[in-house]
Amino acid sequence: MEIVKKPSAATSTSDTERMQKDISDQLVRLIDILFGLVIVEGALFYRPILAAHDSRNVAAILALVLIMYTVVRSFVDWHVLMEQSPYRIITSSKADAKSGSPRSLQVRTLDLWRLYVDFIIVATYSVMLLRGHVLVGDSAAGLRFFFWTFPAIFVLYLIWGEFLRRSTAAQQFSEWLLLIVLALSLTLAVLYNVAYDLKWLTGHGTWRNAIALGVALLVTMGYRYFNWKQQKTVE
C-alpha cells in the first residue's frame, strides 16, 4: 500500500501542500494511537495498584505518576509543535523550463527520520512502564535499567529536535534546557546504580526507589514547566 500516489501529470504547488497535510495528519493519528496504547498499558499493568484504593505501595504509585505525566505532557507539547511544524514527508521539485519536465514528488529524508524517532520515543515510554511494573509485586525491586532509560528519553528529544532544526531551519526548542535536564537525569541514574551496587539502604529499598522516583518526577516537571514557559516545545 502506498501513502503517496504517483501523479500522472504535473503536480502543482497547492496539490503538493494538500498532499503534505493529508500525509502529516495520517501519521499524527498513527502516533496518537501509540500514545493511547501506552496509557492503556499503564492502566492494565498497574491495575492492582489502582484497584487497591490505598497508598501503601508508594514506589509503584510514583513510577506510574512519573510515566503518565511524561506521556501526557509529551503528547500535549508534541501536538503544539506539530501544528507549527507538521511532517513534510514529500515535496515537489521545481519544473524545468528548459527541458519541459513537470514538477515531481520527492521524499524528505529528515522528516522521515523525525517520524522514526517519534516511534522510538513512544516505544521508550512503553519500556519504562514494563520496567517499572516490577514494583507492583515488590516495591523494593531494583530499577537500574529504568533509571538508565530516563536520560535516554532526553537524548531522543535532542535527536528529534536536531532533525526538526535541520528540516525547518529554525531553532524551535531550548537545547540548553534539554542538556541541563539530561545532565541531571544522568546524575540520578549514576547515583541510583552506585547505591544499588554498593547495597546502600539495602533494608530500605522501597524508600530508595521512592526517593529516586520522586526526584525524577521533579526533574521532569521542572523541564516541562520551563519548556512551556519559554513557549518552545520539544516533545
Beta strands, then each sheet from edge to edge (+ up, - down):
strand 1: 90-92
strand 2: 105-107
sheet 1: 1+ 2-
end
